[in-house]
Each structure stands twice: as structure tokens, then as C-alpha cells.
Amino acid sequence: MPPDLREVDGWVHSSQPVAIEPTDDSVTALRIRQSLAPDGESVSSRDSVTLDRLVRSGIERELRAAGLIPEGIGEIEQTDRHMGSTLILARSSTS
């Protein structure tokens, strides 16, 4: 899979996924991030993001406890480039 690329002010930044580490409670995405300066100097680092696995009914309960009302629920399908997820829209109970 090719890296995500972005150029800003002559700098080229890339983020390359290298692994996914699932557990029962979370999913960790590991990436190599690189920045290439206009003068050719390169900086590289490892990056990880851990996402907790949540149960939809638990989220809805926490929203209500915070004074929010769930309004809509949608599913974002998994692809070869993105993890699937559930989207919950909520509004304030005072509106």
C-alpha cells in the first residue's frame, strides 16, 4: 500500500502503515512517518495510534449520562485502507 503523502511549504510528509495489532480491547495501528525537507534532509519516526474497542450500547448509555441524545447510527465499512467503525451522532438534550 502506498504511503499517504502531503506537501507543505516545500516539505514532503509521508505516513506508511506497517502493521495492525488487534487485541480483545483495542486495535493499534503502527506507521512509519517521514518528512523530507526542501534541502533533501530526511527525518523518520515510528508512530502508533491505539483505538479502544467500545460496545455501542455502552456508548449510548454514556451519551445519555452526559446529557446527550443519540440521533443516528451508521456503519463505516472496513476497506483495505481503513478500519471499519460505527458512527453515532448525538445532540444535546437541551436543544
C-alpha atoms as one frame of an Amber mdcrd trajectory, in Angstrom:
protein
   0.000   0.000   0.000   1.460   3.419  -0.913   2.004   5.959   1.891  -0.236
   8.950   2.491   1.643  11.993   1.166   1.311  15.725   1.744   3.483  18.652
   0.706   3.548  21.841   2.800   5.915  24.749   2.120   8.342  22.516   0.210
   8.367  19.788   2.879   7.039  16.363   1.857   5.428  14.389   4.682   4.503
  10.711   4.386   2.806   8.197   6.652   3.173   4.497   5.817   1.099   1.901
   7.691   3.261  -1.104   8.560   1.175  -3.207  10.963  -2.112  -3.582  12.790
  -2.030  -5.156  16.253  -5.508  -6.197  17.418  -6.330  -7.290  20.980  -9.666
  -8.069  22.618  -9.916  -4.491  23.955  -8.169  -2.367  21.310  -6.544  -2.072
  17.896  -3.139  -0.437  17.451  -2.053   0.908  14.053   1.718   1.217  13.574
   3.155   3.640  10.994   6.466   4.973   9.777   6.329   8.739   9.334   8.889
  10.588   7.244   9.491  14.240   6.461  11.701  15.338   3.591  12.973  18.931
   3.848  13.365  21.175   0.792  17.169  20.794   1.163  16.873  16.972   1.000
  17.328  16.229   4.715  15.101  13.377   5.859  13.616  12.702   9.303  11.910
   9.381  10.102   9.975   8.189  13.160   7.692   5.373  14.252   4.153   6.275
  15.267   1.323   4.295  16.807  -2.324   5.028  17.481  -4.373   2.787  19.759
  -8.150   2.751  19.428 -10.259   1.201  22.171 -12.933  -1.253  21.142 -16.260
   0.016  22.505 -19.689  -1.569  22.716 -22.376   0.535  21.042 -24.884   0.113
  23.885 -22.231   1.335  26.338 -21.572   4.442  24.261 -25.290   5.226  24.060
 -25.568   4.846  27.861 -22.589   7.186  28.391 -24.062   9.750  25.962 -27.351
   9.810  27.895 -25.465  10.140  31.209 -23.668  13.172  29.721 -26.986  14.787
  28.733 -26.797  13.830  25.047 -29.388  12.001  22.970 -28.240   9.546  20.262
 -29.788  10.706  16.971 -28.388   8.393  14.352 -26.105   5.417  13.986 -24.154
   4.480  10.899 -21.565   1.912   9.959 -18.361   2.769   8.106 -17.277  -0.341
   6.243 -13.741  -1.663   6.530 -11.602  -1.317   3.404  -8.047  -2.284   2.567
  -7.026   1.256   3.649  -9.249   1.905   6.699 -10.595   0.057   9.745 -14.358
  -0.247   9.923 -16.172   1.695  12.624 -19.533   2.752  13.976 -20.546   6.418
  13.874 -23.008   7.695  16.467 -24.482  11.184  16.078 -25.839  12.837  19.212
 -27.460  16.123  20.187 -27.821  17.999  23.422 -30.930  17.116  25.379 -31.452
  20.867  25.994 -31.878  21.773  22.318
